[in-house]
Structure formats: structure tokens, C-alpha cells
């Protein structure tokens, strides 16, 4: 168990890892943020704006308003997964960044916590940017709820980033990430209530409970629409925290074996 002093040291070193990632990231800032922001914007424009006139209101909201919170969740998912999968793999395999770090006082725990801090901050900032756009075009029925978007996006990024870390130590070469995306991330993305409402009585509604992404989507939907069902909100929030702890712990163990053994 970490003592308070050890925890402070870990957080300080983890912060240095996050700062290092930011220094590299900002060198190609526009190129780095473009895919993450462009994909949700294109989906919202093509499906939300294009199909809204042909689809009836869903729960009292237009289809564009229904899609909007899902686009914030999508930004957090893609930001965290790709940063902790492709990004982590490149830093680990091709650039040997972590080997260099491990020759200093930085340990594996500091590296993993630093990665989580980095993706949480990045996803929170991305969620803020998307929220501002959605507010500007009037797709958030409850504007005050947009204040929670950065925090939900940051929290959602942790389990999604942990999935990325687990995949980065599982694949044998960088091309195998395509399989992870096709058979795990894509189903999570398309079937977690972003594009259509889910019934808890259906098999799909029960299956998506195993996806941390779904719980983030629901939290963002409740915030965006101002539909504060407090028992459901607490359920999704606690479940997302539990996913973060379990997946984060698994990722730490796998990364430690990969970097040290």
C-alpha cells in the first residue's frame, strides 16, 4: 500500500510523464486534434442534420440533439484509446521512451498513472471543445449540463485508455491494432446507445452494461438533456469508476510485465 508520501511522489513523477506527452503532442497540435474532432463533426453533420427531418423525435429530442452527447463520448473514446494503443505502442517499441524513463527515478506505476492523467486531461479538453460547438449550434437542450462534459469525458477516458494499454501489450505488431478496433472498439462505438436508444429489457441493452463507454454515454445524455434520474446517474457513475479501477489495475500489471520482464 502506498504511503501518503509515496503517493505524492508517484503523482509528481506521473505528472512529468504527462507533461512530456504534452510537449511532444503540441508540436503537431492541429494535425493531432483534427481526426478526433473531425470524425464526430462529420457524423453529426451527415446523420444528425441529414436524417433529423426524416426521423421522428426521440424522447422529445430531435435526432441531432439525440446524437450530440454521443459525439462528446466518441471524442473521449477515440482520444483515449488511440493515444494509449498506437501512441503508447510507438513510445514503447519504436522510440524506447519508457526504457529511458525507467533508468531514472520514474517507475512503471508512474508511467501508467502519467498516461491516465494525460488522456484524462486531453479528453476533458476535447470534450470542452465539442461542447462549445454543440452549444453554439443549439444542440444541447440543457446548456448548464454542458459544464459536466469535460469531467465526464475525462472520467470516461480512463477505462477507455486502459483498454488501449491492454491492447498495446497484447498485440505482436502495430498492424494488429486493426483487429482490436474492428472486433472491440467499433462494436462498443456503434452499439452503446450513441446512434439509437437502447431498452434495458433487450439483450443488447443488457450486454452493453459491460461496456464502460455505454455508461459514459448515458451520463452525457442525462447531462445534455437535463434528465436527472439520480439513481440511474449514481449507477452509471459508480460503474464507470469501478471499470476505471479494474481495467486500470489490469493494465498496470500487464504493462509492468511487458516493460520489466
Order of alpha helices (4+ residues) and beta strands (2+ residues): alpha-alpha-alpha-alpha-alpha-alpha-alpha-alpha-alpha-alpha-alpha
